[in-house]
Amino acid sequence: MISIRAISCCCIILLSLSWTGFALATEKLLPSSNVVVFEVSMNKETMAGLKRLPWEFDHSSFDIWTDLNATNCWFEINRRPFENKRLEKMVSGKLDIINGEIIFGAHKWRTGGMASPDYLKHESNLKVLRNGRPVGRMPYFHLFINKGEVALPPVFVELTRNREGGDSGSASGVFSFYVDDWQEALFEIRNC
């Protein structure tokens, strides 16, 4: 049997340890002499075999429209199943194109779950080609998650397909992209 005095004594010890840890955590950390930095040289084949971040995309072989600055554009992404071609709005909001790079602004996902504006704002890697077509990778929530269902992280999709609507040479238009074996999606940019 543990007495109340013993329990309170243990709590006091834990409390004092946590305060000591807090005091140590607020002190400035100094570089350790135990850390050693090595230079590593790798050939292109080895570099290509390394695991990449999901949003990485090599734009070097594309003709990016670097002098394109379009602000306050609107965008919408609709899901389109292959079977019935019925469009379902997944997300809509604003974006800017600065020096050919698409920068997502305020927007709202309709999918629920883990969907958050932070994903498109911080993990997209899209640029606009001279013909106005977006190219790159971005996170995409492709399923609707209801209350009580398991929330899923986004899938990363690649935009490399041709324009489905709109004039070539304009950033405004409708661009399809592949999602998985039962659906594709349409990325629409307008009012640029």
N, C-alpha and C positions, 0 to 999 in steps of 0.2 A: 504494500500500500504506500502510495506517495503522498506525503503531506502537502498542504497548500503552501507552506513556507518553502519547500523544495522547488515547487513549480514556479513560485514568484522569483526565487533566486535564479532559476534557469532563464526566465524571461528577462531579468535584469542583465544577465551576462550576454544574451543574444542582442538585446537593445544596445548595450555598450559596444558590442562588436560591430553592429550595423553603423553606429555613429563613427567609429574608427574608420570603417570602410568608406563612409561618406567623406570624411576629412581627407583621406588619402586620394579619393577620386577627384577632389577639387584642386589638388596640387598639380602644377604644370608637369607634364610628362617629358622626360629628356630622352634623346635618342640612345639606344642601347649600343654598347660596344660589341655585343654578341651577334649583331646583324651584319652579315657580309653580303655585299652586292657583287654579282658576277655579270660580265658581259657575255651574251650568247649570240652566236651568229648562226642563222638557219637559211637553207636554200628555199626557193619558191615552192618546191614540191612538199617540203615538210610544213611550211607555213600554211599551204592550202589544206593539208590534212588535219590541222588543229580545229578544235570545236569553236564555232563562231557564236556570237550572241544572236538571238533570234531575229533582231531587226537589222543586222548588218546586210548591206547590199553594195556591190561594187558598181558605182556609176561611171567609172573611168572610160568605158567604151561607148558611152552615150553622149549625144550632143545636147547638153543641158542649156536651157534658155536662161542664162545667167543675168541678162538685163531685164527680165520680166519681174515687175513689181506690181502686184494686184492685191489690193487690200479690201477687207470686208466682203469677201465672197461667201456664198452660202454653199453648203454641201449636204448631201443625203446619201446614205448607203441603204440599198434595198436588197433583201435576199430573194433569189429566184430559183426555186426547185426545178430540176430538169424535167420532172414528170408532168407538172401542171402549169409551169411558167407563171404562177401567181406571185405578184410582188408583195413583200412584207417589209415595211419600214423598220430598220434596225437602229439607226442613229441619224440625227440631223443637227446642224449647227453652223458655226462660222469657221472660216479659215482665211489665212493670208498667204500670199505667195511672195516671198522676198528673195531676190537674187536667184529665182528659179526653184527655191525650196518651199515645200508646203509646210506651213506651221498651223496646227489646229488651235482654234480658240475655243470659246464657249460652245458646248454641245451637250446633248443628252442621249444616252443609250436607252432604248425601250426594252432591252432584253432582261434586265434584272441581274441577280447574282452578283458576281464580282465586277460587273461593268462599271467603269469609272472614267471620267474625262481624262484622268492622269495618264491612262495608257496611250491614247492617241497623241496627247501633248508631249509626252516624254519618250515614247518608244517607237515613234514612226520615223521612217527614213524614206520619204518620198520627194522626188524632184520632178520638174516639168521639162519635157523635151521641147525642142524648137517647134515641133508641130502641135504642141499643146497637150500631149498625152502624158499623164503621170506615170512614173516608173519607180519601183523600189519595193520596200516591205513595210507592213504595218500590222499592228495587233487588231484582231477582229473577233467580236463576240457573235458567234453564228447560231446560238441556240437561246430560246427564251427559257429562263429559269424562274419557276414559281416558288412561292414561299414553302419551305420545308424540303425542297429539292437540293441536291448537292450543287454548290456553286463551282463552276469550272473556270479556269484561266482562259484567256483568249488564245486563239490560234493565230499564227503569223502567216499572212497571205502575201503573195507577190503580185504586184501589178506590172504586167508586161504585155497584156493583150492590146488589141487595137480599139479604136474609138467605135462606139455603137451609135452615137448621136452627136450632133453639133458640128461646127465647121472646123476643118483642119487649120492650124495656125492660131487657134484660140484656146485659152485655158479652160473656157466653159465647154461642157460637153458631158456625155455619159460614157463611162468606161467599164467594161465587164472584167471580172477576175474570177478565177477558179478558187473554190473553197474546199470541196471534197467530192466524193463520188456521187452525191445526190443533190448538190446545190452549187450554184455560182452566185455572184453578187454584182450589183451595179453601183458604181461610185459616180455620183453626179455632182458636178461643180457648175454653179450658175451665178449670175449677177456680178461678174468680175469686171 
